Amino acid sequence: MNMEQQIEHSHLPIRGLNLHIAQAGKGFSCSPASSRFHFFSGTALKIQKSDDFAVVSVVGELGTVVFLHGFPEIWYSWRHQMLAVAAAGYRAVALDWRGYGLSDQPPEQEAASYDDLVEDLLAILDALSVPKAFLVAKDFGARPAYYFALRHPSRTCGVMCLGIPFLHGSTTFTSLPEGFYILRWREPGRAEADFSRYDVKRVVRTIYILFSRSEIPIAKEDQEIMDLADLSTPLPEWFTEDDLAIYVSLYEKSGFRYPMEMPYRSLHKTNAIEDPKFQVPVFVVMGEKDYVFKFPGVESVLKDGIMEKFAPDLKITYIPEGSHFVQEQFPDRVNDLLISFLKDHPASAS
């Protein structure tokens, strides 16, 4: 089966919004008019039949893995990992955060906060009847993953974050130049004006190019961020025009207004947890060519034992050539690390 056959899409009513989720590994697809089932390796099924329909439930499921994207990403960013964990016998769930992709736009976008994402995640688990889940996150998705695990340890099997360690306290970026992309995009209206000079395809393409480099995107005084790459700059070899088209179709729907609020204009809004201590295993995978590795304090948190103070059960792995999009760049490597993490921490034992 191809990816379209293995991944199912639906919307859930979550806290007043319809949020889009993609799922794989549930083990079935059926309707009253058809008893066609999609089976996945490692998942046992129980089938109850009547004259009109069949009810299929998952038996002995190894656990649920919830994937949390960053920017400029969407659920599709996790396509390789979803199929891998489904084949290994897990249920994979990837969502579009509120305001992203196929999910609804919040009515008051300027009120965006990370606490909303944590509460959305909790409501999604409840709606899917998932008692506890593994969380796999990257970029800004790491922050709600970490905070969810701290606030709801009984609902969390473990956390794996790509590219972002746990940074206790706020990050100011005051040591970086004024042209640093986060400082630019924090300014209300500036990114919107920059992006509006081009179509959505050019904007997504440029951001993917900039974020896949090892240098921090920093514009000169007479430049905007979109000026840092042009159409002559090739896409990364692991990111195809077909991939780009899928991102473009979803950003044409959602626009960039909310993605500028979340994460960039909401970094200061999270309610800090006093004396945080993770009660679940935490795994950080860091690409050494990820520009975030050069952010103030990131390397120190990872290499000087700072994060271990908050996460006693911590594992850190480095991928030497890994970029900010390491899960798309080296999917087999990340899939192997992810499956090993899941197997080392069985949901039944947590």
Buried (B, 14 or more C-beta within 10 A) or exposed (E): EEEEEBBBEEBBEBBEBEBBBBBBBBBBBBEEEEEEEBEBEBBEBEEEEEEEEBEBEBEEBBBBBBBBBBBBBBBBBBBBBBBBBBBBBBBBBBBBBBBBBBBBBBEEBEEBBBBBBBBBBBBBBEEBEBEBBBBBBBBBBBBBBBBBBBBBBEBBBBBBBBBBBBBBEEEEBEEBEEBBBBBBBBEEEBBBEBBEEBEBBBBBBBBBBBBBBBEBBBBEEEEBBBEBBEEEEEBBEEBEEEBBEBBBBBBEBBBBBBBBBBBBBBBEBBEEEEEBEBEBBBBBBBBBBBBBBEBEBBBEBBEEEBBBEBBEEBBBBBBEEBBBBBBBBBBEBBBEBBBEBBEEBEBEEB
